[in-house]
């Protein structure tokens, strides 16, 4: 099925999380426009409110009154949001007292050790289930800066340490093997923090005070990836996607699709909230298989399920490696995509750190499991449209986690 028309994707989830968190740490009133309204963002707002932040809706904006956050009186529930759990862990590490944090049935299965270990080196103390999982208790207080070399690039771990570094005495430096998304360091600088970026390392020297500001959230490239793949993989399609964040640490999926032969143009480029933003014009073509390597993965980790859809529609064998991180997302996304494609009759091979997809797949009608993962649900919904195949999706409502209007927007392009 061809895709035609134009849409505006939902506001960026990663940036919205950080607006509320950093705004809660800043002196004054931060005004957030075009904030994403989703279940994950609601988890962040509730977590910050439990820590004493004042967050209120004013028309189409949110107002966040910066204040000194405090020890919560109740358990902080991060819901399904790994971003909330990991980044708030960095914040509460600098707050005197004890914070108890939990999450839903999915989140409590996701490991926290990569955040816990460096935060303990900074001076926080953790008691976690089996040493690595929620529920957990954090005793925060006086922190000291550290140098932390990361074995695997992770924007969530990096951000947690930088937020904790705002409270710490001395310099906190995070060194990554490859550059992960850099929204935290961009936004900290926008709120007046001194942030030093050198190649693959980022440093903050604490303690620092932030100053409130006004910020407008751009469109989410991870959400835009689904209609982009649909349009790119179906010859005769033409779609305009407005106001997408084009931060180079988030647009690896566009570079991969262009290697596959996709016709993608960028128009109306500008800066918004310290981020490059533009409109994407996507025209359909016949895609060719590619290889996606570990070096590329940090810039497209959330878009891999959508790229697997592109691979299933492309000519040839696509190989994805270096993506072991997908196994500890909302679900094991490698296993989930392999299972779904196998149910649909595609030829796919599961690797320890990725997968191999042979295309173009001939897909008969079938049903797939989403494991309540929003990106798995959206991937197979797009595959159904692009391939003109009836694919049953067991839990379509899980798209509310990041893209509440997903099905309405996709219907408007049909």
KAJOHU-V730463 format. One record per backbone hydrogen bond with DSSP energy under -1.0 kcal/mol. NH is the residue of the N-H (numbers start at 1). CO is the residue of the C=O. Records with the same first field share a line. If there is no record, write none. Layout:
NH: CO + CO
This chain:
4: 413
5: 238
7: 240
12: 218
16: 12
17: 13
18: 14
19: 15
20: 16
21: 17
22: 18
23: 19
24: 20
27: 210
30: 64
31: 213
32: 62
33: 215
39: 400
40: 401
42: 38
43: 39
44: 40
45: 41
46: 42
47: 43
48: 44
49: 45
50: 46
52: 49
53: 48
56: 63
58: 61
61: 58
62: 32
63: 56
64: 30
65: 54
66: 28
67: 24
70: 51
76: 100
78: 102
81: 78
85: 81
86: 82
87: 83
88: 84
89: 85
90: 86
91: 87
92: 88
93: 89
94: 91
95: 92
97: 140
99: 138
101: 136
102: 76
104: 79
108: 104
109: 106
110: 107
112: 132
115: 112
116: 112
117: 113
119: 115
120: 116
121: 117
122: 118
124: 119
125: 139
127: 137
129: 133 + 135
131: 128
132: 129
133: 129
136: 101
137: 127
138: 99
139: 125
140: 97
141: 93
144: 122
145: 169
148: 173
150: 175
158: 154
159: 155
160: 156
161: 157
162: 158
163: 159
164: 160
165: 161
167: 164
169: 143
170: 206
172: 204
173: 146
174: 202
175: 148
176: 200
186: 182
187: 183
188: 184
189: 185
190: 186
191: 187
192: 189
193: 188
196: 203
198: 201
201: 198
202: 174
203: 196
204: 172
206: 170
208: 166
211: 191
212: 27
215: 31
217: 33
219: 243
220: 10
224: 220
225: 221
226: 223
228: 224
229: 225
230: 226
231: 227
232: 228
233: 229
234: 231
237: 234
238: 3
239: 282
240: 5
241: 280
242: 7
244: 278
245: 219
246: 276
250: 247
252: 299
255: 251
256: 252
257: 253
258: 254
259: 255
260: 256
261: 258
262: 257
263: 283
265: 281
267: 279
270: 277
272: 275
275: 272
277: 270
278: 244
279: 267
280: 241
281: 265
282: 239
283: 263
284: 237
285: 232
288: 260
289: 315
292: 319
296: 293
297: 293
299: 296
300: 297
307: 303
308: 304
309: 305
310: 306
311: 307
312: 308
313: 309
315: 287
316: 359
318: 357
319: 290
320: 355
321: 292
323: 353
326: 323
327: 324
328: 325
329: 326
333: 326 + 331
336: 332
337: 333
338: 334
339: 335
340: 336
341: 337
342: 338
343: 339
344: 340
345: 342
346: 341
349: 356
351: 354
355: 320
356: 349
357: 318
358: 347
359: 316
361: 312
366: 390
368: 392
373: 370
377: 373
378: 374
379: 375
380: 376
381: 377
382: 378
383: 379
384: 380
385: 381
386: 382
387: 383
389: 384
392: 366
394: 368
398: 395
399: 396
400: 397
401: 398
402: 399
403: 399
406: 403
409: 405
410: 406
411: 407
412: 408
